[in-house]
Each structure stands twice: as structure tokens, then as C-alpha cells.
Amino acid sequence: MEKSILIVGAGFSGAVLAHELSTRLHNKRKIVVWDERNHVAGNCHTQRDPDTGVMIHEYGPHIFHTSNKKVWDYVNSFVPFEPFVNRVKAVFQGQIYSMPINLHTINQFFGKTFNPKEAADWIGKQADTSITEPKSFEEQAIRFLGKSIYKAFFYGYTKKQWGCEPTELPASILKRLPVRFNYNDNYYNDVYQGIPRDGYTAIIEKMFRHDNIKLELGKKYIRSEEDYRYEHIFFSGPIDQFFGYKHGRLSYRTVTFERHETEGDFQGNPVINYCDEDVPYTRIHEHKHFTPWETHEKTVFFKEFSKETTETDIPYYPKRLSGDMEILQKYEEEKKSLENISFLGRLATYRYLDMHQVIEEALEVADSYISQHN
């Protein structure tokens, strides 16, 4: 019996892998893709809102950004991307500020008119340089920004987002948010930034459009003795789920959304963060602003709430606390005894990965597999 390849997960990891294997393997195999949801694209899934016609990012905003030209050219080969600069605003005590922290934020917050050097010197005086090796998110923020900015823009928001004190979070989380001493309010530093004209789901659907790919939605993978039927299994789901949670569950944060619809323009910006701890939601995203090349009379916006992931929730953000890393190490040891099974993607590797990193990883996994089996 001719064996096939099983890919678990129809998000970017599984779609890139399926596309590459189906088009580049000389000795063609049937590529079977399972996903337990009833749609492709995972948390990047987009679709038109039936009431407003706005393209909705169903699982929260996704802005594609990368400095890897190979990845940028790759995604654009499926659906053209429109340029998009993510300019986030933040509300703190009734005032709206520019994010990430930049010269305008600093001047507004402190009531100053600093030039870049003056602002850098001012923040340098605010910073607590006695913290030489920051061990937590809080220490990292105070070490480089000082207590005032940390308390205003990071403490409350982070506590709501992660469900714990920032002292419990690793310092590495803060490294993803730049601080600038100019008026550049582009949220990202990457060379290439954009949003696909037809949405992310259109990209994934094109990746799966091949005679050798059999896509089965609403089908959950559970390890069984039947796995031998597959030449190889590529798993992009939660690694603890793969092993039946035998060493315990890894912790994630998930998000829920409260939908609202109105006429015109609700907030004038795609994303506004709410930093005050007593505001229950973390941010509001208004999706018509993610497609500025479109025109819509109505608008739809979502209040986003963060919570701990339960058995019935979709995991979003790996927390990677010390206890999680101990559990992860046990699963990593389990992996060493497996043959013909590969793990890739955010959930299977329990890492915070952006879309471009997921795609880059999937291309590397595909290259490796094809080089050994062609």
C-alpha cells in the first residue's frame, strides 16, 4: 500500500509544508491535512462580515511584517499584499498616547518638548541602572524606562494580558516592543509590512490548491496504532495534547471578543490599547482600518479580553513560566524516542512565533524533508 504524509494543522505551518511537499517532491505522495476546526488558516483566519462587508480578522489583528525578502516574496506569490503601517494608540487615565514609546509619547506624558538627545537623557535618568541583569518583565521595563512609564503603559496592560504579576513573566517578553527617541510611530521595524488584499484565508486556500493534497476539516488528531500508515507525520498542534497531557498541561493565554457594530468610524484607528487596570478589556480593534483601500459605510469593532486557557479554549500565547518550561522539557525528552514525526509551529514548539517566523520555519522543515526524500 502506498503511504502518504499526514500534516496536522491547516494554519500557516501546515499550509506552507503541504504546498512545498506537494509541488516539489519528485516521487509524489498524497498529502493529507487534518484540522479540528471547520476552516483553514488557524488563528489567521479572515472572512467578510455579513452585516458590514468588512474583512474581519476572526481571531484578532494580524499584520504581516518581516525583513526576510524570501518570505515576503513567498507570501506575495499567492495573494498580493497592500502596504500597511501599524500605528497603535494607548489610553491611560483618559489620555491617548502613541505606541510604541516614542518621542511624542515621552513629551506628552511628561509635559515636555524634548529633542531626541534630551529625551534619551531624561529616560536615562528615569531608568533604574542598579538592575544590571533583569530577570523579569517588570525589572526589564524599570531598568530601561523607569517606574513612571512602566506603571502607565505596561503594568496594567501586561497584568490583564497575561493574568499574573509582571514580576512572574520573563524579561524577554518586553524585548519585542521598541522604544524610540524620534517621532516614528510605526509599531514594527521590519523592512516589509503589509496585509493581503484578499485576506489571510485566501493565501492558505491557494496553498492547499493541489491535486496531491487532501484536506479534511473538523477532524482531530489523536495518536493511535494506525499512525504507521503514514510515511511521516508533521504535527503543528499543542505538544502537550500530542502526548495526552501525560506530564501536565502547558499554560497559555487566550482571548475572547465582544462584537459591536455602528455607522461610520468608531475610533479612527485599527488598534487602541487600554492600559488602565480597571478597564476589563485589553484593547479595541476596528477592522475596516486594516483595509484602508476599501470603503465601508458601517463599521464593526471588537473589545478584546484576555483569560487563562481552559480545555475548551483556543490557545494563543504560550506563557513559558518556570513550571511550564519544566513540563516542556519532559515532552522534549519524549520526542527523542519518536520516529517519522516532526513538530513545528507555535503550539508544537511552545514558542511565541509571528507569522513570518512560522512560514520561515515551515520552509526550512520542507527543505530538509525534501532533500532527504527526493
Secondary structure, DSSP 4 states (H G I P E B T S, - for coil): ---EEEEE--SHHHHHHHHHHHHH-SS--PEEEEESSSSSSGGG-EEE-TTT-PEEETTS---EEES-HHHHHHHHTTSPEEE----EEEEETTEEEEES--HHHHHHHHT----HHHHHHHHHHHS-TT-SS--BHHHHHHHHH-HHHIIIIIIHHHHHHHSS-GGGSBGGGGGGS---SSS---S---SEEEEETT-HHHHHHHHT-STTEEEEES------GGGGGEEEEEE-S-HHHHTTTTT-PPPEEEEEEEEEEEES-SSSSSEEEE--TTSS-SEEEEGGGG-TTS--SEEEEEEEEEEE--TTSPP-EE---HHHHHHHHHHHHHHTT-SSEEE-SHHHHT----HHHHHHHHHHHHHHHHHHH-
